[in-house]
Amino acid sequence: MRLLKVATCNLNQWAMDFDCNMKNVKESIAEAKAAGAVIRLGPELEITGYGCEDHFLELDTVAHAWECLKELLLGDWTDGILCSFGMPIIKGSERYNCQVLCMNRKIIMIRPKMWLANDGNYRELRWFTAWKQKNQLDDFQLPTEISEAVSQKTVPFGYGYIQFLDTAVAAEVCEELFAPLPPHAELALNGVEVFMNASGSHHQLRKLDVRLRAFIGATYYRGGVYMYSNHQGCDGGRLYYDGCSCVIVNGDMVAQGSQFSLKDVEVVIAEIDLDAVASYRGSISSFQEQASAKPKVPSVAAPYNLCQSFHLRMCLSGPLKIKYHSPEEEIALGPGCWLWDYLRRSGASGFLLPLSGGADSSSVAAIVGCMCQLVVKEIANGDERVKADAIRIGQYADGLYPTDSKEFAKRIFYTVYMGSENSSEATRSRAKLLADEIGAWHLDVCIDGVVSALLSLFENLTGKRPRYKIDGGSSAENLGLQNIQARIRMVLAFMLASLLPWVHNKSGFYLVLGSSNVDEGLRGYLTKYDCSSADINPIGSISKQDLRSFLRWAANHLGFSSLAEVEAAPPTAELEPIRSNYSQLDEVDMGMTYEELSVYGRMRKIFRAGPVSMFQNLCYRWGTKLTPAEVAEKVKHFFKYYSINRHKMTVLTPSYHAESYSPEDNRFDLRQFLYNVRWPFQFRKIDELVQKLDGDKIVMKESTASTSDGGGMGVVAAGSGDPKAGV
């Protein structure tokens, strides 16, 4: 037997905070060595943090990464253990995203990334060059300061693997796993048994299974040990990296880390028999045949043994059942952990949320409540870092710390119901009840006086006073009156967030939380600079349908039972007067349902459908209940209002990324914001298709009638000589 103990990890790094990152790196190495591991894998670009973005273009960032690596090499961190560190490196005039493989205070080789992530949220080609030389390893001249410190002038640089005395190990970096021709396939044929994948993968609802299937498939068909390491947490932007570092052996999960956690460091250990890999590969005939004719991959010899022979002091890791969270749990845990990272790193003293009693703001409140529960639970589990952050943020007296989530929420979470003459008693009472269940400090304020003052100012200025549509006003008056209320709430929210700590003799400030969902952003069903404008928004990339499912789940699993009543209520903005014969409803205002909005969003973004393609696809999808003309009207209605309101995405509050059809304008969904909202060419094409489909239906009806009457030539006659015209 060749027994091997390996360690991979989740690290909560912070872009450009080298001290924070080095502390986590060192702690993970110390834990790995204490467990007896001889390989330690960290996440992609772990020394700098993955989300440095244009800071990668600064020479300082690369220089600081080398300084950190020098510190690791001069200490005993790499003694007796192969460590893979992620950092940017400049070779010649090109900048590469690299894994630096080190052992016994030496750099064994540097492996640059060959296939860069450059879609969705990823822009690696903006900062890095892909390594394209596959058939040789270059000699890389180390920076003078590093060379002198470690007594190495050059190291192998490029695509290859390390051949130890008893096994072969190689790096595969994040996106490379998902390439059409992934490196691990060729490396496996060359005898590599251990693959190390350093990654920077962010959370997206229902995405984890896709990632895990790729790991499993990599070793199920070829055999091998696949180690995966990922960031975990908010490293300074909209993304939450969702950990789940793991080890796969011959297609079986043998070790799995958490997907969501408040911990800064989580080390995952696996104990493996590499002879099981050799035996597995020997049983696959096609593998043997292809290996005999393999293209040769360059290698670097390392004069060390990594494996131990048979003994009973090691307990081999067996197959595990993969742990998945439900989408509702993902909504609670992902944004909850993201909010905690943002709060503790921003210097803020808490959150303030305009709580309307509706589904969206109640979802945000529940997520903050979940965050408070996670903090108290982690403290109870002995996490001193979480405890220290909670004491500082909650401003506890010496010797005290959070032991109850409601008490902690009272210290760091303000909610405010900003009612008007258009608000109902139902939403007011729901907001108060939910705040009490969470433990938030709740305020109830009426904004009618401020609205009236602004309307009086407008009347003095113009001589006119606007009226609601239901009272005889125009659409412009109706919209203007709604916008006044919405924008007053935004101003009041920021005022309270900055001054309430002072009122309660606390230091610091509060972060204002937004609560618009992804569907409202897509349709533009929000007021520019209303309560959707905030410091951050934990649900801005989550659909209304998913949020309603989350509310039902949270009512039972988080202890906030009032959420059941919130979920059951019809969505309404409560910006227009309530009358016996009229009540404002979101879906009526929008002219489409939230379910339809999710369909439009997925078609537009995920399936890259323009107006014509969307119409054609929805004719198949909705053809049993809608005519082509009705489908056409729905598609036109969506694209009209999507394009009218696209400009609102340019000022959208930074939101947690969770949904693949997010319209977020900053980096994920890059499109213009000034459109010809009539879409004349595209809509004309749709109209032509509708006319053609209607004509085909007439032909089919006539053909059917002719056939029923025994007219054998009916089909040909109806189709003007074309025997397939009726099909």
N, C-alpha and C positions, 0 to 999 in steps of 0.2 A: 504494500500500500504506500501511496505518496500522500501524506496528510498535509493539508494546507489550511491555515487560518487567515481569513481576510477581513478587512474592515472598510466599510463605506459609510458615508455620513450625510445628514442634512445640516446645513449651516445657514444661520440667519445673518447674512452679510449685509453691509450698508455701503452702497457705491461711494467711493472716494474716501471712506473712513478707514484708513490703513491700520490704525491702532485697533479698532473694533474687529476688523477682519483677521488680523494677525492673532489676536487673543483667541478667537474661535478656532482658527487653524491649529494653533498650538494645543488647545484643549482637546481637539479631536485626535491629534497625534498621540497625546499622552494617554487618552482613553484606549486608543487602539493598541498601543504598546503594552499597557497594563493588562489588556485581555490576551496578550500573546500573539497578536496579528503580525504578519510579516509583509502584508501589503496594505497600504492606506490610500484610499481614493477620496479626493475632495471634488466639489463642483466646479463647473466651467468658470474661468476667470475669477477664482475665489479670492485671490490676493487683492485685486482692485475692486471687486464687486462686478456683477454682470451688467448692471444698468448705468454704467458711466456715460454711455452715449458719446456725445461729441468731446467729452473729456479724454476719450481714447486718442483723439487727434493731438493732444498736448504731449510734448516730449516729457514733461514732468511726470505724467501718469506712468509712462514706461520706466522712467528712471526710479521712481519710488517703488515700483514693483520689483525691480532688480535689488534695491536696497533691502526690501523685505525678504527676498529669497536668500540674499547673503546672510542675513540674520539667522535664517533657518538652517543654512548649511554650516555656519560657524558653531552653532550649538550642537547638542547631541540629539536633535529631533529626528534625524534620519538614520541614526545608528541602528543597524540590524533590521531596518524596515524600508521597503520600497515605497516611496511617497510620490504621488502625482499631484503637482501644483498647477493651477490654471492662471495664466497671466499673458499680457500682450508683450510681444517681442518685435523689435525692428531688425530686419536682416537686409543689409544693403539699403535700398530705398523703399522697401516694402514693409508694411506692418502686418504681423500675423497673430492670430488667436491661437495660443499654444498651450500644450501640456508639457511641463518640465518634469521629467522622471528622474528622481534622485534617490541615492542610497549611500549610506556610510560616508556622508559629507561630500559626495561627489555628484555631479550631473552625469547621468548615464546617456541620456539622449533628450532631444527636444522634438516634440511631435507637433507640427503646425496643422491646423484644421484645413481639410481639403474641400469640404462642401459646406458653404456658409448658409445660415438661416437668413432668408431675405424676403419673407412674406408675412402677412398678418401684422403682428406687433414687432417683428424682427427686421433690423436694418443693418446686418453685419457687414454687407458689402460697402456701406458708407464709411466704415472705419477700418476694415481689414481686407487683405487680399487672400484669396484661396490658394493653397499650395498645389501646384500642378505637376511637379516632377515626381513620378511614381517609381522610377526604376533605379534610383540611386539616393544615397544619403550624402549630404554636403557636410563639409567641415565648417562649423560656425565659430567665428572668432568671438570669444566671450569679452564683455566690457572689461577694460583694464582693472578696474577696482575689484570686480568679481574674480577675474583670472588670478590676481595676486593673492586674494584671500583664500581661494580654494586650491591653488596650485594646479590649475587647469587652463591651458591656453585655448584649446578648441574642443568642441563636442559634436557628435553626429546630429545633424538637423535634417528632418524630412520624414517621409512615410516609411515605416519599418516596424520591427518588433525587437524585443530584448530576449535573447536566448540565454537563459540561466543554465546551470549545470543539470537541473532536474525538471525544468519545464520552460515554456515560452509564454511571454506576456506582451500584450499590445494595447495601445490606446485607440479608442474610437470616440470621437467627440460629438456629442449631442446630435445635431442634424444629420450627421453621416449615417447614423443607424437607419434613417428614414429615406435615404437616397435610393434610386432604382437599383443601383449596384453598390450595396454597402461594403465597406472595407472588410468587415468581419468574415464575409464569405470567402474571400481570397486568403485572408490571414489564417482561417481555420484549415484550409487545404495545405498551408505551409507549416502546420503543426502547432499553431498558437492555441493554447488551452485556456488562458485567462484573458478576458477582454475587460477593459476599464473604460466605462463611458462617463465622462464628466459632462454634466448637463446644466442648462439654465432654462428649465421648462416651467412655464407659468400655468396657473390654474385656469381651467375653463370647465363649465358645467358638463358633466358626462364625458370628459376627455380622458380620464385616467385609464380606462380600459383599452383605449387605442394604444396608449404608450406601453402598457404592460404586455399586450399581445405582441408588440414588436420585439420586446426582450425575450419573450417565451419562444417566438418563432425563430429568433436568431440562433438559439441553441437546441431547439427541438429537432431541426432538420440537419444540423451540423455537429451537435454536441458541443460541450464547452461550459466554462464558468463565465457568466455575464454579470459584472458588477456595475451598478448604476448609482451615481451620486448626484444630488440636486440641491439647489438653494431652497430655503424655506423661509418665507416671510416677505415683507415689503422692503425692498432695498432702496426706496426713494422715489418710486413712481406709481403708475396706475396698476402695475401687475403684482399679483401675489404668487410667488414661486411655491409650489405645493409639495415639495419634498418627495416622500415615498421612495427614498433610497432603498435599494434592494439587491439581492443576490439570486440569480437564477442558475440552476445546474441541469443541463440536459433537458431543458423545457419545463422544469419544476421550480416554483418559487420556494426557496429554503430560508430566506430571511427578508423581512419587510419592515421598513420604518414607517413612521406616522405620515399622513398626508397633511394634516393641519396641527400646529402646535405653537405654544408660546415659548418653547425652549430655544435658546440660541444655538445649542449644539446637541445633536443626537447621533450617536455612533451605532451602526448596525454590524454585528459580527456573524460570520458564517464559518463553519468548519467542514472541510470538503476532502473527499478522497479523489485525487486526480486520476487514479487508475480507473475510476468509474467513467471518466470522460474518454480515456483511451479505449476501454471496452465498448462503450456506446458507439464510438466512431467505427470501430472494427466490425460492428454488426450491420453497418449500412453499406451495401455493395456499391451504390452509386457514388457515395463519398469516397470510397477506396479508389474507384476508377478515375474520378476527377482529380483526386490528390496525386495520382501517379503521373498526370500530365499537367500539373499546376504551373502557372507563371510564377517565377521566383520573386519573392519579396525580400528586399534588403533587411539585414538584421545586425544587431549589436551584441557582441558576446559580453556577458557579465559573469565573472568567476565566483558566483555564490550559489549556494543551495537555499531554496525557499521551503522545501518540504521536509517533513519528518517521516521516519519509518513507523511501522505499526506499534502502537502502545495504547493503553486504556485510559490515559489521562485526558484524552480528547474525546468529546462526544459529538459524533457527526450530525450535521444539520439535515433533518429530513424534510420532505415536501410539506408545505403549509397551504391551508386554504387562504386564498387571496382576500384581503380585507378591502371592501368598497364601502363608501358612504352613499346614502341615498341623495338625490338632488336637493331635497329639503335640508338634510344635514350639511351638505356642501354650502348652501346659502347661509346657514347659521355660522358655520365654523370658518369658512374662508374669509368673508368680509369681517367677521368678528376678530380674527387674528390680525388681519390687515389694519383694522382700526386701532388695535392695541399698539402695533409697531409705529403707526403714524403718530399716535398720541404721545408715546414715550420718547420718540425721537424729535418731535416738533417743539418741545418745551412748553406745550400747552398744559393747562390744569384740568381740562375736561372738555365735554361736548355740550352744545346747545342745539336742540332740535325743535323747529316749528312743528308741533304735533296737532294735526287736523282731525284725528279720529278716523281718517280714511285708511285704505289698505297700504298705500305706499309709505307714508310717514310712520304708520304703526309697525310696518316691517322693519324700518330702520331702528325704531325704538327697541324692538325685540332683539335685533342683532346686537345693539349696545348692551342690552340685558344679558344676552348670551356671553358677550365679552367679559362682563363683570363676573359671571359664574365661572368662566374659564380661569380668570385671574385668581379667584379665591381657591379654586380647586388645585391650581398649580402651586400656590403657596402652601396649601395643606400637604402637597406631595414633596415639599422640601426644596423648591426652586428658589434659591436666594436672590437670583437676578430679578425674577419677576417680583419678589417680595420688596426688594429695594426700590424698584421702579414704582410699585404701587404705593409705598410709603411716601415717596417724593411727590407723586402726582396727587395723591389724596391728602397730602399735608398733615400726616399723622404726627402726634406728639411722640416723644421718645419712648421706645418700648412697645408702642402700639402698631398694629398692622391689620389689614382687612381679614376678617374671618367670616363675614356674612356679605353675600353679593348685594343685597338690598341696601345695607348700610354703606357699602362702597359706592353704589350707584348714587346714593344721596349726596355724596361728596363730589362726584365728578360728572354728573349728568343732569342738565336742566332741560325740561320740556316746557313749551309755552303754547297754549291754545289762543290764537289770535282771531277771535270771533267778530262777526259783523251782524248787521240786521238780516243778512241772508243766511246766516248759519243756523243750524238746527240744534235743538236740545240733545238729540240723539248723538251727534258727533262730539258735542261738548262733554257729555257724560262718558262716552267711550274713551276719549282722550284722558280724562281724569282717572278713570278706573285702570287703564293700562299703565299709566305713570305710577300709580300706587302699587300695582303688582310688581313692577320692575324695581321700584324704590327711588325713582327720579324725583328731583325737586321740581314741582309742577307749578306753573303760573297760568292764570286765565286773564286775558286782557281783551277789552273791546276796542276796536279800531275805528268805530263809527265817527268819533269826534275828529280824528285826523282826516278821514275821508271827506267829511263835511267841510272842514276848513279848506282843503284843497279845491273842492268844488266851488266854494264861495270865492276863493281867489280867482279861479277860472272865470266865474260869472262876472266878477268885477272887471276882469281884463277884457272879456269878449262880449259881455252882455247876454250870453246864452248859458243855459244850464242843461246838460245832457240828461236824457231819460233812458231807462231800460226799454228794450224792445217790447216787452210785455205790457209796458205802460205807454206805448205809442212811439218810442224812440226808433231811430234808424239803427242799422247794423253797426255803423261807425260809433254811434253813441253807446250802444250796448257793449261793444268791445272795449271802448275807452274806460267805461265805468268798472268793468271787470279788471282791467289792467291796473287801475289806480289801487284797488284793494290788494292785488297780488304784490305790487311793488312796494307798497307801504310795509307789508309783512317782511319783505327782504331787508329793508332799511332798519326796521325795528329789531329783527333777529340779530343783525351785526352790532347794533347799539347795545343790546342786552348782553351779547357775548363778550363785549369789551368791558362793560361796566359792572355786571353782576358780581364778578370776583371782588371788586372794590367794595361793593355794597355789603358783602358778607365777610369783609376783612381778610380776603384771601389774596395771594399773589398770583400773577400770571393772567392768562386770558383763556377764553373758551373757543374751540373750533366750531363753526357753524356747519351742521350736517344738512346736505340736500337730500331730496327724496323723490326725484322724478325717475321713472323706469325707462327701460330701453325702448319700449313701444311708443311712449309719449315723445321721446326724443326723435324717433324715426318719423313720426307723423307731424312733429312740431307742435303737439298739443300741450303747450306750456307758454307762459309769458316770459319774454326775454327780461332778465333781471328781476325775477320774482323769487319765491322760495326754492326754485330749482337752482338758483345762483347761491352757492355756498362755498365753504373751503374745500370740502371733499364730499363725495356721495358714494355710499357703499352699495347702492342698488341700481346705479345708473346704467348698468349693462345686464340687467336681469328683467325678464319678460313679466308682464302682468299675470299671465297664467301660472308661471313658476312661483311668483310671489304669493298668489292665493293658495297654492298648494303648501307653501312654506307656512303661511298663517295657520292653516288647519293643523299642520304638524307641530308648530310651536305652541299652540294652545294646549296640546297634550303632553309635549315633551320638555318644554321650558318652564311650565308652570304659569303661563300667562293666559288664563282661560278666557279672558275677555276678547282675545283675538278671534275666537270662533264667531262672535257677533260682528266683529269688524269685517271678516271675510264674507259673511252672508249679506252684508249691506251692498246695494248697487253703487258703483263708483260715481261720485259727483264732486264737482269743484266747489259748489256752494258759493258761486260768485254772482248769481242772479237771484232776484226775489222769489221766494216760495209762495205759490198761490194754490188755491184749491184745485185749479185746473191745469197747473203747471209746476213741474219740478225739474230742475236742470240735471241731466244725466250725461256722463262722459261720452258714451258710445253714440248717443243721439247727436251730441255736438260734433263729434268727429265724422259722422256719416259712415262709420265702419266699426266692427267689433274688435276687441283686443285679440280674439282668436284669429280674425282675418289679418290684423296687423302683423302677428307673428309669421303668418304665411307669406305676406308681402316681404317682410324683412329677410326671411331666409331665402326666398327666391331672388331678391335683389342682390344680396351680399354673398351668400354661400354658393348659390348656383349661377351668380353673375348674369342675371336676366335683366335685360332692358324692357321697356314697355311691350314691345311686340312679342318677345320670347315669353314674358310673363303671361300675357294674354293667351298665347297658344298652350302653355302648360296648364293654366287654370281652366281652360276649356275641357281638358281631359279630367282634371281633378274635381271640378264642380259641375261638369256637364250633365249629371243626373238631376240636378236641382235648379240649374240656371241656364238660360239660353245664352248663346254667344253674345248677343247684344247686351244682356245684363252683366255678363263677365266683363265685357269691354268697358261698360260704364264704371264698374268697380275699379278696374285697373287704372283708367284715366283719372278717376277721383283720387286714388292714392297718389299717383305720380304728380298730380297737380299740387296737392297740399304738401307732399314731401319736398318738392322743389321750391314752393313758396317759402317754406319754413327752414330750408337747409341752412340759411345764414345763422340760425340760432345755435347750430352745432359749433360754430367758431368760438362761442363764449361758454360752452357747456362746462359745468363744474367737473374738475378731475374726478373720474369715477373708477371704482374697482372694475377691472375687466373680467367678465364672467361668461359672456355670450358671443357666439361666433358671428352673429349678424348685427353687432353693435354699430351704430352710425357715428361713433366718436371720431371727431374731425382731426384730432391732434396727430395721430400716427396710424390708427388702425384702418380707418375708412376715408381714404384721401380722394376727395372729389371737389368740384367747384361749389361755390355757394351762391352764385348768381346764374339763374337758369332762365331760358324762355319757357315759362310755366305752361304755355299752350302746347308744347311738344308737337309742333305742326306736322313734321314729317312722320314721326312715329305714330301719332294718333291717326293720321290719314291712312297709314298702312293697316292699322287695326280695323278701321272702318271698311277698308277694302276686303279684309279677311272675313269680317262679319257678313258683308254682302255676298261674298262667295259661298260661305257656309249656309246662308239662308237660301241661296240659289240651289245649292246641292240638296238641301232638304226638300225643296219643291220638286226637283227632278226625281228624288227617291220616292216621294209620295205618288207622283204621276206614274212612275215605273211600277210601283206596287199595285196601283189601281188597274193599269193595263194588263198586268199579269193575272190579276184576279178575274178580269173579264175574258181571259183566254187569248189576249192579244200577244202572240209570241214575239212580235217585232216592237213591242212597246218600249222596251229598254233602249233599243237602238234609236228609235224615233225621238224619244225624249232627250237623248244625249246628242242630237244633231249629228248622227252618224258615228258617234264614239261609243263602242260597246261597253266601256268602263265608266261612262259619265255618271251612272247612278250609284257607284260604289263610294 
